[in-house]
Amino acid sequence: MTETPTASHLSTVQLQSLRQDLEEQLERRSRHLLGLRAEAEDSGGADGTWQELLASLSAADRAIAELNQALGRMDEGSFGRCAHCRTGIPFERLKIRPLARYCIGCQRRAEAA
């Protein structure tokens, strides 16, 4: 039997593990973002670190958005599939890089371009 592009190649246990990792990262990043926002309010841009603080806020916002997108893909059933060729991304790769959107072959081709 062939696997359909939308069917998950990951087991329920693997998906649960990855979801837990993503949710923990989201919680940590959200707490970090709250701390950065409080720091920004306290500093009022008075010192030279304002640019660094803005960059940190922007990076934290992006990371949270990426985590939410990954959780959304998980909810819709497309998580763990290459965004380019639709093949399954191995659990081992997702465990190391849970935000990976491409299989290794497509990722290498994109980096080489």
QUIFEN-V363059 format. One record per run of one state. SS is the DSSP state (a for helix, b for strand, c for the rest). FROM is the first residue (numbers start at 0). TO is the last residue. Records with the same first field share a line. If there is no record, write none. Layout:
BEGIN
SS=FROM-TO / FROM-TO
END
This chain:
BEGIN
c=0-10 / 43-48 / 76-79 / 81-86 / 88-89 / 96-102 / 112-112
a=11-42 / 49-75 / 90-95 / 103-111
b=80-80 / 87-87
END
